[in-house]
Amino acid sequence: MNFLFVSLIIVLVDQVSKIFVKGSSFFGINGFPLYTSFPILGDFIRFTYVENAGLAFGVEVGSGKIFFTIFSLIISFVLLFFIYKIRNEKSVVRLSVSLILGGAIGNLIDRIFYGLLYDEGGIFFGKVVDFIDVDFFDINFLNYKMARWPIFNVADISVSIGIILFLFFYREKKKQVEVQIQD
């Protein structure tokens, strides 16, 4: 199976969902006003439209939007190269990296083109569209309090699942290497 196809599907689903949220005059879709929020499954899952200029969970480090765009672009190229390097690995590893790549490219498109397409700051200055708002559990640790999980999108889900799969496989492979060394 060509795992780059998985990345492409993730990018398409992510971008279509974001176009429905943000809107597009080209496709005749009105979208939602920024900060629109309404329940889907009570208070547990809500649709909440926000835009994120930072990295994951809105974290801002470095010199702002252009930093995150360039960082995301470099990571995407590294992942493409890595997919080539692991072409003989188990399918689950290739799938995990493909999920990460698809999510990274999905958010990268927002960062590169949305500022220009939506007339909000030009190329490379777009913000990532987030809209899935879930109330998992409250966190209260060392004066850090979080009542809801940070709002996310399809690309973020793909990256998260890909990382979890990759870490799980890495642990499995590490155990196999340890067993071989002991034999």
C-alpha positions in Angstrom: 0.0 0.0 0.0 1.2 3.5 -0.8 1.2 5.3 2.5 1.5 8.7 0.9 -2.1 8.1 -0.3 -3.0 8.0 3.4 -1.3 11.4 3.9 -3.2 12.8 0.9 -6.6 11.6 2.3 -5.8 13.2 5.6 -4.9 16.5 4.0 -8.1 16.4 1.9 -10.4 15.6 4.8 -8.7 18.2 6.9 -8.9 21.0 4.3 -12.5 20.3 3.4 -13.5 20.4 7.0 -11.7 23.7 7.5 -13.2 25.2 4.4 -16.7 24.4 5.8 -15.8 26.0 9.1 -14.0 29.1 7.8 -16.0 29.4 4.6 -14.9 30.1 1.0 -16.3 32.5 -1.5 -14.7 30.4 -4.3 -16.8 27.4 -3.3 -19.8 29.5 -2.2 -19.6 28.3 1.5 -20.4 30.9 4.1 -18.6 29.3 7.1 -19.0 30.4 10.7 -18.1 33.6 12.4 -14.9 33.3 14.5 -15.6 32.1 18.1 -18.9 30.5 17.1 -19.6 27.7 19.6 -22.4 25.2 20.0 -22.9 21.8 21.6 -22.8 18.6 19.5 -22.9 16.0 22.3 -24.0 18.2 25.2 -21.1 19.9 26.8 -18.8 17.0 26.2 -18.2 17.7 22.5 -18.8 21.2 21.1 -18.1 22.9 17.8 -16.0 25.9 18.7 -14.3 27.8 15.8 -11.0 29.4 16.8 -7.8 30.2 14.9 -4.4 29.3 16.2 -1.3 31.4 15.3 1.0 29.2 17.5 2.1 25.6 17.5 0.3 22.8 19.1 -2.2 23.9 21.8 -1.6 27.5 20.9 2.0 27.5 22.3 3.9 30.4 20.9 7.7 30.1 20.9 10.3 31.9 18.8 9.6 34.8 16.5 5.9 34.2 15.7 3.9 32.9 12.7 6.8 32.8 10.2 8.8 30.7 12.6 6.0 28.1 12.9 5.5 28.0 9.1 9.1 27.4 8.3 9.4 24.9 11.2 6.3 23.0 9.8 7.7 23.1 6.3 11.1 21.6 7.5 9.3 18.9 9.5 7.2 18.0 6.5 10.3 17.5 4.3 12.0 15.5 7.1 8.9 13.2 7.3 8.8 12.7 3.5 12.5 11.7 3.6 11.8 9.5 6.7 8.9 7.7 4.9 11.4 6.9 2.1 14.0 5.6 4.6 11.4 3.3 6.4 9.9 1.9 3.2 10.9 -1.6 4.3 9.6 -1.3 7.9 6.3 -2.8 9.2 3.1 -1.3 7.8 2.2 0.2 11.2 5.3 2.3 11.3 4.8 3.6 7.7 1.1 4.3 8.5 2.1 6.2 11.7 4.5 8.5 9.9 2.0 9.0 7.0 -0.6 10.1 9.5 1.9 12.5 11.1 2.8 13.8 7.6 -0.8 14.3 6.5 -1.6 16.2 9.7 1.6 18.3 9.4 0.8 19.2 5.7 -2.8 20.0 6.6 -1.8 22.6 9.2 1.0 23.8 7.0 -1.5 24.7 4.2 -3.3 26.9 6.7 -0.1 28.6 7.8 1.2 29.2 4.2 -1.9 30.0 2.3 -4.8 31.1 4.6 -3.3 34.5 5.3 -3.2 35.2 1.6 -6.5 33.4 0.6 -8.5 35.1 3.4 -6.7 38.4 3.1 -5.5 38.2 6.7 -1.7 38.8 6.4 -0.3 37.4 3.2 1.5 34.2 2.3 3.2 32.4 5.2 1.2 34.3 7.8 -2.0 32.2 8.0 -3.5 30.8 11.2 -4.6 27.2 11.7 -8.3 26.6 11.9 -9.4 24.6 15.0 -13.0 23.6 15.8 -13.3 20.4 17.8 -13.8 21.2 21.4 -13.8 18.2 23.9 -14.2 18.2 27.6 -12.0 15.1 28.6 -11.2 16.0 32.3 -10.1 18.8 34.4 -6.3 19.2 35.0 -5.0 20.9 38.1 -1.3 20.4 38.6 1.3 22.7 40.2 -0.9 25.8 39.6 -1.6 24.8 36.0 -5.4 24.5 35.5 -7.2 23.4 32.4 -11.0 22.9 32.4 -11.3 21.8 28.7 -8.9 20.2 26.3 -7.4 22.7 23.8 -9.5 23.0 20.6 -8.1 21.0 17.7 -8.8 19.8 14.1 -8.6 16.8 11.8 -4.9 17.3 11.2 -4.2 17.4 14.9 -6.0 14.1 15.4 -4.0 12.6 12.6 -0.7 13.7 14.1 -1.7 12.5 17.6 -2.7 9.1 16.4 0.4 8.8 14.3 2.7 9.7 17.2 0.9 7.2 19.5 1.2 4.4 16.9 4.9 5.3 16.3 5.7 5.3 20.0 3.9 2.0 20.5 5.8 0.4 17.7 9.1 1.9 18.8 8.7 0.3 22.2 7.9 -3.0 20.5 11.0 -2.8 18.3 13.1 -1.8 21.2 12.0 -4.9 23.2 12.8 -7.1 20.2 16.3 -5.6 20.0 16.9 -6.2 23.7 15.8 -9.8 23.4 18.1 -10.4 20.4 21.0 -8.9 22.4 20.4 -11.1 25.4 20.3 -14.3 23.2 
